[in-house]
Amino acid sequence: MSALTPKDRKLLVRMESDFELTDAEISQAAKLINRLARRIDGPGSKNPGKRARAKGQELQREVANALKPVYPDAASNSQYRGAKRDGCDVGQTPWWIEAKNRKDGSVFTAYRQAMRDKQQAGDTRPVLIATTRNREPVLVAMHLQTFVNLLEEKQQ
């Protein structure tokens, strides 16, 4: 039971009093919680979800900082947004930017997510995907027509 968080312990104590559980049943419930946590987090991991979020936020800050010379107000939305998914990853730019730092992430999956989030937010900015994996350079992807429009604007 040592791997349980204080919150889990309180829940188990409450379960014991509410449901009149025996010590053996509480021990069994604790083992189940630990087993489920390992299944969610992965073997040998202390908290990969937290690490994954930190990696994502690091990429968001990297992208925002790279854009600051062009868009001085660019900022990682994780800096001023709660856990609720209500915006793009890098704000204060003319782009809806989705940043992905994944070992096996698909640009197409990220693009679909960005399009869905953008539509739910009622945003009209074009989507830009910034992606990397395992300390490789950050790549940027966008819809071909958006890229062509950008080139045409540059030529005018």
N, C-alpha and C positions, 0 to 999 in steps of 0.2 A: 504494500500500500504506500510505499515511500515515494513512488513516482506520481502520485495523485497531487493535484493542485489543492490549495486550501478551499477553493470553491467546490471542487469535486468531493472533498471530505465533508463539507457542510451539507451538500446534497445527500450524501450517503447517511449522515447522521439524521437528517430530516426524513429520509426514506425509512430508516430504522424505527423512528418514533411514529410516523404516519402509518406504516404498513406492518409494524411489529415484526421486523426482520431479525433473524438470529445472527450471531457473529459470523457463522459459516456462510449465510446468505449474503451478508455485507462483503465478506472476503471474496465470494464468487462474483459479486457485482463489481468490485474493485478490479478484479482480474479481467473481467469483460471490458471495462472502461479502458484499461491499459492496452488490451489487445486491439480494441478499436482505434485507439490513438496511434498505435504503431502502424496499423493498416493504413490510416489516413496519412500520417506523416512519413511513412517509409521506414525501412529498417535502419537502425543505427543513427537516426536523426533526432536531434533535440527539438527542433522546430523549423522544418523546411518551409512551411508556409510563411513564417516571419522572414526567413532568409530570401525567399522568392520575392516578397513584397519589397524588401530592402534593395534587391538587385534591380527591380523595376523602377523604384524611385531614384536610384542612382542613375539609371539610363535617362529618366525624365529630366533630371537636373543637368546631365551632360548635354542633352539635346537643347534644353532651354539656354544653357550657357553658350553653346555654339551659335545659337540664333541671336543672342543679345547684340552683336555688332549691327545686325540688320533690323531687329525688332527689340529695342532696349527694354521693353516691358515684359518680354517673354519670361515665363516662370512655370515651374513644375506645378501642376494643379494639386499634387499631393500635399503641397505646402499650405494650401488654404481650402482644402476640400476634405470632408469627413469620409467615412467608409462608404457612404452612399455613392453609387455610380451615376453622376449627374453631369459629367462633362468629359472633355478630352483630357489627355495626359499632360499636354503642354499648352498652356493658355496664353492669351494676350498676343496672338499672332493671327494672320489672315487664313490660317490652316487649321483643320481639325486634325490634331496630331495624336496618333496612337503609338505608344512606345512599347516594344516587346523585347525582353531580354530572356530568351528561352533557348534551351538546347535543341529542342525539336519543334519549335514554333513554326507554324505555317503563315506566310504572308497573307495568303488568301483568307485564312481564319481570322486573322487580325483585321483585315480589310472589311470582312463581313460584319465583325463586331463593331468596328468604327462606324460603318454605314448605319447599322441598326441604332447605335447610341446617338448618332448625329440626328437621325430622323426622329427619334423619341424626344430629343431636346429641341426639335424644330430649328436646327442650325443649318445654314446654307453654305458654310465654308467647304472648300474642297478637302478631301481626306488625304492625309500624308501618313505613311507608316514608316516609323524608324525602328529598325530591328538589328539585333546583334546576338551572338552566342559565344560563350567561352572566351571572352576577351578579344574577339575578332573586331575588325573595324565596323562601325555603325553604317548600315546600308539604309537607303531611303527608297520607298516604292510609292507610286501613285498611279492612278488610272491614266492610260495612254493619252486620252483626249485632253485631260488636265495638263499633261506635260506638253502636248502640242500647243495648247492655248497659251501656256507660259512662254514657249519659244516664240510664238507669234507676237505676244506682247513685247518681248525683249527686242524683236526686230523693228518694231515701230518707233 
